[in-house]
Amino acid sequence: MFQVSHETITQEYEKVGDLGSVVCTYIHKNTGTLSVGDVYEKLRHIESIDGTGSQEQKSIKMRELLQEL
């Protein structure tokens, strides 16, 4: 299984500034079973998270998504 630490995602996000770009970086390193539509829906959900603690929640959800890829 593809494993990406919270710290790795956070560091990449801080460098790049775009979660979608971070995902693309890791998608090319691994092949999984999710369809493009599945990934799109999960990214849309992540995008919709807001409010206090949202960055932490987005990071957690992004890590979970990357582990599924």
C-alpha positions, -999 to +999 in steps of 0.1 A: +000+000+000+011+035-007+020+054+025+025+091+028+030+107+061+011+138+074+045+156+076+053+148+040+020+161+027+023+193+049+058+199+036+049+195+000+018+216+004+038+244+020+063+242-009+038+240-037+008+258-022-018+236-040-031+203-028-040+192-063-004+195-073+007+175-043-017+147-052-004+147-088+031+143-075+022+111-057-002+098-083+026+093-107+046+073-081+019+047-076-009+031-094-041+022-075-076+011-081-095+044-077-111+058-109-105+093-120-141+101-110-135+087-075-104+109-070-123+139-084-151+134-059-127+130-030-108+161-040-141+180-042-150+169-007-116+180+006-120+213-011-153+219+007-138+215+041-137+249+059-137+265+092-115+261+123-090+232+119-099+229+082-062+227+071-055+198+094-087+180+083-077+186+046-043+172+053-057+141+069-082+136+041-055+141+015-032+116+032-061+091+033-067+097-004-030+092-013-030+059+007-059+047-015-041+054-047 
